[in-house]
Amino acid sequence: MRTLGLLLMLSALAMLMAMVVGTIDPELWQSLLSYGLLFAGVFCFTAGVIRNH
């Protein structure tokens, strides 16, 4: 579960950084998707940490 969370967070951050640098054009749906992935990644990572304790 923690690995899934890390992968989701990294993919969201890569997408956000690509928008900041200008590699991809920032659009509303891409921003919402990346922030949603970031939220889901944090949730999955936290759930994995809590599950193991």
DSSP file (Angstrom, degrees, kcal/mol; ACC not computed):
  #  RESIDUE AA STRUCTURE BP1 BP2  ACC     N-H-->O    O-->H-N    N-H-->O    O-->H-N    TCO  KAPPA ALPHA  PHI   PSI    X-CA   Y-CA   Z-CA
    1    1 A M     >        0   0    0      0, 0.0     4,-2.0     0, 0.0    47,-0.2   0.000 360.0 360.0 360.0 -38.8    0.0    0.0    0.0
    2    2 A R  H  >  +     0   0    0      2,-0.2     4,-2.4     1,-0.2     5,-0.2   0.884 360.0  52.6 -66.8 -36.4    2.9    2.4    0.8
    3    3 A T  H  > S+     0   0    0      2,-0.2     4,-2.5     1,-0.2    -1,-0.2   0.907 108.4  50.0 -66.0 -40.8    4.5    1.6   -2.6
    4    4 A L  H  > S+     0   0    0      2,-0.2     4,-2.4     1,-0.2    -1,-0.2   0.913 110.8  50.6 -61.8 -42.2    1.3    2.4   -4.4
    5    5 A G  H  X S+     0   0    0     -4,-2.0     4,-2.4     1,-0.2    -2,-0.2   0.909 110.4  48.7 -62.3 -42.6    1.1    5.7   -2.5
    6    6 A L  H  X S+     0   0    0     -4,-2.4     4,-2.6     2,-0.2    -1,-0.2   0.907 111.4  49.6 -64.6 -41.1    4.6    6.6   -3.3
    7    7 A L  H  X S+     0   0    0     -4,-2.5     4,-2.3     2,-0.2    -2,-0.2   0.904 111.6  48.7 -65.3 -40.5    4.1    5.8   -7.0
    8    8 A L  H  X S+     0   0    0     -4,-2.4     4,-2.2     2,-0.2    -2,-0.2   0.922 113.1  47.5 -64.1 -43.5    0.9    7.9   -7.1
    9    9 A M  H  X S+     0   0    0     -4,-2.4     4,-2.6     1,-0.2    -2,-0.2   0.916 112.6  48.8 -65.2 -42.3    2.7   10.8   -5.4
   10   10 A L  H  X S+     0   0    0     -4,-2.6     4,-2.3     2,-0.2    -1,-0.2   0.892 111.6  48.7 -66.1 -39.2    5.7   10.7   -7.7
   11   11 A S  H  X S+     0   0    0     -4,-2.3     4,-1.9     2,-0.2    -1,-0.2   0.894 112.8  48.6 -67.7 -37.7    3.6   10.5  -10.8
   12   12 A A  H  X S+     0   0    0     -4,-2.2     4,-2.4     2,-0.2    -2,-0.2   0.917 112.5  47.9 -66.6 -42.4    1.5   13.5   -9.6
   13   13 A L  H  X S+     0   0    0     -4,-2.6     4,-2.7     2,-0.2    -2,-0.2   0.880 110.2  52.2 -66.4 -37.2    4.6   15.5   -8.8
   14   14 A A  H  X S+     0   0    0     -4,-2.3     4,-2.0     2,-0.2    -1,-0.2   0.902 110.8  48.1 -64.4 -39.7    6.2   14.7  -12.2
   15   15 A M  H  X S+     0   0    0     -4,-1.9     4,-1.5     2,-0.2    -2,-0.2   0.917 113.0  47.6 -66.5 -43.1    3.0   15.9  -13.9
   16   16 A L  H  X S+     0   0    0     -4,-2.4     4,-2.1     1,-0.2    -2,-0.2   0.905 111.9  49.6 -65.0 -41.3    3.0   19.1  -11.8
   17   17 A M  H  X S+     0   0    0     -4,-2.7     4,-2.7     1,-0.2     5,-0.2   0.866 107.1  55.1 -67.2 -35.0    6.6   19.8  -12.4
   18   18 A A  H  X>S+     0   0    0     -4,-2.0     5,-1.6     1,-0.2     4,-1.5   0.861 109.2  48.4 -64.5 -34.1    6.2   19.3  -16.2
   19   19 A M  H  <5S+     0   0    0     -4,-1.5    -2,-0.2     2,-0.2    -1,-0.2   0.887 112.2  48.6 -71.1 -38.0    3.5   21.9  -16.1
   20   20 A V  H  <5S+     0   0    0     -4,-2.1    -2,-0.2     1,-0.2    -1,-0.2   0.925 113.7  45.4 -67.2 -44.3    5.7   24.3  -14.1
   21   21 A V  H  <5S-     0   0    0     -4,-2.7    -1,-0.2    -5,-0.1    -2,-0.2   0.818 114.6-116.3 -70.2 -30.9    8.7   23.9  -16.5
   22   22 A G  T  <5S+     0   0    0     -4,-1.5    -3,-0.2    -5,-0.2    -4,-0.1   0.549  77.2 126.2 106.3  10.3    6.5   24.2  -19.5
   23   23 A T  S   <S+     0   0    0     -5,-1.6     2,-0.4    -6,-0.2    -4,-0.2   0.903  82.0  26.3 -66.3 -40.9    6.9   20.8  -21.0
   24   24 A I  S    S-     0   0    0     -6,-1.3    -2,-0.2    -9,-0.1    -1,-0.1  -0.930  94.3-106.8-120.6 149.7    3.1   20.3  -21.1
   25   25 A D        -     0   0    0     -2,-0.4     2,-0.5     1,-0.1     5,-0.1  -0.583  37.8-119.5 -73.7 127.2    0.5   23.1  -21.3
   26   26 A P        +     0   0    0      0, 0.0     2,-0.3     0, 0.0    -1,-0.1  -0.544  40.6 173.6 -71.6 122.0   -1.3   23.5  -18.0
   27   27 A E     >  -     0   0    0     -2,-0.5     4,-2.1     1,-0.1     5,-0.2  -0.852  42.1-111.2-123.2 162.3   -4.9   22.8  -18.4
   28   28 A L  H  > S+     0   0    0     -2,-0.3     4,-2.7     1,-0.2     5,-0.2   0.908 115.1  49.7 -62.7 -44.5   -7.6   22.6  -15.7
   29   29 A W  H  > S+     0   0    0      1,-0.2     4,-2.2     2,-0.2    -1,-0.2   0.852 110.8  50.7 -67.5 -32.2   -8.3   18.8  -16.1
   30   30 A Q  H  > S+     0   0    0      2,-0.2     4,-2.5     1,-0.2    -1,-0.2   0.895 111.2  48.3 -70.1 -39.0   -4.5   18.0  -15.8
   31   31 A S  H  X S+     0   0    0     -4,-2.1     4,-2.5     2,-0.2     5,-0.2   0.938 113.4  46.8 -64.8 -46.3   -4.2   20.1  -12.7
   32   32 A L  H  X S+     0   0    0     -4,-2.7     4,-2.2     1,-0.2    -2,-0.2   0.896 113.0  50.2 -63.3 -39.3   -7.2   18.5  -11.1
   33   33 A L  H  X S+     0   0    0     -4,-2.2     4,-2.5    -5,-0.2    -1,-0.2   0.925 111.7  47.0 -64.2 -44.3   -6.0   15.1  -12.1
   34   34 A S  H  X S+     0   0    0     -4,-2.5     4,-2.2     1,-0.2    -2,-0.2   0.899 113.9  46.9 -68.5 -39.6   -2.5   15.6  -10.7
   35   35 A Y  H  X S+     0   0    0     -4,-2.5     4,-2.3     2,-0.2    -1,-0.2   0.862 112.2  51.5 -69.6 -33.4   -3.8   17.1   -7.4
   36   36 A G  H  X S+     0   0    0     -4,-2.2     4,-2.6    -5,-0.2    -2,-0.2   0.909 110.3  48.4 -65.6 -41.8   -6.3   14.2   -7.1
   37   37 A L  H  X S+     0   0    0     -4,-2.5     4,-2.5     2,-0.2    -2,-0.2   0.888 110.7  51.7 -63.9 -38.6   -3.4   11.7   -7.7
   38   38 A L  H  X S+     0   0    0     -4,-2.2     4,-2.2     2,-0.2    -2,-0.2   0.923 111.2  46.7 -64.1 -43.7   -1.4   13.5   -5.0
   39   39 A F  H  X S+     0   0    0     -4,-2.3     4,-2.3     2,-0.2    -2,-0.2   0.920 113.5  48.3 -63.7 -44.2   -4.2   13.3   -2.5
   40   40 A A  H  X S+     0   0    0     -4,-2.6     4,-2.7     1,-0.2    -2,-0.2   0.882 110.9  51.9 -64.3 -37.8   -4.8    9.6   -3.3
   41   41 A G  H  X S+     0   0    0     -4,-2.5     4,-2.5     2,-0.2    -2,-0.2   0.910 110.0  47.4 -65.4 -42.2   -1.1    8.9   -2.9
   42   42 A V  H  X S+     0   0    0     -4,-2.2     4,-2.5     2,-0.2    -2,-0.2   0.906 113.2  49.7 -64.6 -40.6   -0.9   10.6    0.4
   43   43 A F  H  X S+     0   0    0     -4,-2.3     4,-2.4     2,-0.2    -2,-0.2   0.935 113.3  45.1 -62.9 -46.9   -4.0    8.7    1.5
   44   44 A C  H  X S+     0   0    0     -4,-2.7     4,-2.2     2,-0.2    -2,-0.2   0.896 113.8  49.6 -65.4 -40.8   -2.6    5.3    0.4
   45   45 A F  H  X S+     0   0    0     -4,-2.5     4,-2.0     2,-0.2    -1,-0.2   0.929 112.6  46.7 -64.0 -44.8    0.8    6.0    1.9
   46   46 A T  H  X S+     0   0    0     -4,-2.5     4,-2.6     1,-0.2     5,-0.2   0.899 111.6  51.5 -65.0 -40.1   -0.8    7.0    5.3
   47   47 A A  H  X S+     0   0    0     -4,-2.4     4,-2.3     1,-0.2    -1,-0.2   0.886 109.7  50.4 -64.0 -38.2   -3.1    3.9    5.2
   48   48 A G  H  X S+     0   0    0     -4,-2.2     4,-1.5     2,-0.2    -1,-0.2   0.879 111.1  48.0 -66.4 -37.7   -0.1    1.7    4.6
   49   49 A V  H  X S+     0   0    0     -4,-2.0     4,-0.5     2,-0.2    -2,-0.2   0.927 113.9  46.3 -67.8 -44.5    1.9    3.2    7.4
   50   50 A I  H >< S+     0   0    0     -4,-2.6     3,-1.0     1,-0.2    -2,-0.2   0.885 109.5  55.4 -65.7 -37.8   -1.1    2.9    9.8
   51   51 A R  H 3< S+     0   0    0     -4,-2.3    -1,-0.2     1,-0.2    -2,-0.2   0.868 105.7  51.9 -63.4 -36.4   -1.8   -0.7    8.7
   52   52 A N  H 3<        0   0    0     -4,-1.5    -1,-0.2     1,-0.2    -2,-0.2   0.565 360.0 360.0 -79.8  -7.6    1.8   -1.8    9.5
   53   53 A H    <<        0   0    0     -3,-1.0    -1,-0.2    -4,-0.5    -2,-0.2   0.444 360.0 360.0-103.1 360.0    1.7   -0.4   13.1
